[in-house]
Amino acid sequence: MTRAKICGITNADDANAVQAAGADFVGLILSDGFARSVHPARAAHVVSGIATPRVAVLVNEPPAEALVRVQSIGASVVQLHGDELPESVAALRALGDWEVWKAVRACSIDDVFRAVDIYGELVSGLLVEGWKEGVVGGAGALVEIDAGALRAAVPSALTFVLAGGIVPSEVASTMARFSPDVIDVSSGVERSPGLKDHELVTAFIREAHSVSEAMTNRPEAGQA
């Protein structure tokens, strides 16, 4: 089953809407300096009462500081979007009982292979998004890599998260091409940066779950 993640949540109203729509993950950017950043002091309020698994999105935070930010929302997943050194990733993973996903902005399939070589034994998931110069994430850049090559490049032991420029009307075709374990959206369900359109959020999640269920229940070749 492909799970749906709504990222870039900045306020409690949107967090509640994401949960009500049935999202599998809700993501907050807890590093400073980005359009959708939420300071750790306010982040706990944003997700107060939210039972949906929380993803802490970080960029180049030292392990000790990362720990403070991750704990501020009780995250079950830590998503790293910077140039984190392998030893820092290993240290962060050892600090808590959470999954670690490493993001890679993929300009070519070689970027994915490189990320697998460096982080494949250290993380539990790999998030692949499109590349855009000067942006570390959330740019809405589509992945422009052959889908078969990309799926083959990500080891089956890792959670394959696909992000970048996906909108509700493209969920079905994107899932059919890439078969991700998690499909991730931020700007594709917004009415303005950092503010979600609740109808688009619901449409995205409904489509992801519907397509996933249909694909899971599809008869194997040769079966009636």
Beta strands, then each sheet from edge to edge (+ up, - down):
strand 1: 3-6
strand 2: 25-29
strand 3: 54-58
strand 4: 77-80
strand 5: 99-106
strand 6: 125-130
strand 7: 159-162
strand 8: 182-185
strand 9: 190-192
strand 10: 195-196
sheet 1: 1+ 2+ 3+ 4+ 5+ 6+ 7+ 8+ 1+
sheet 2: 9+ 10-
end
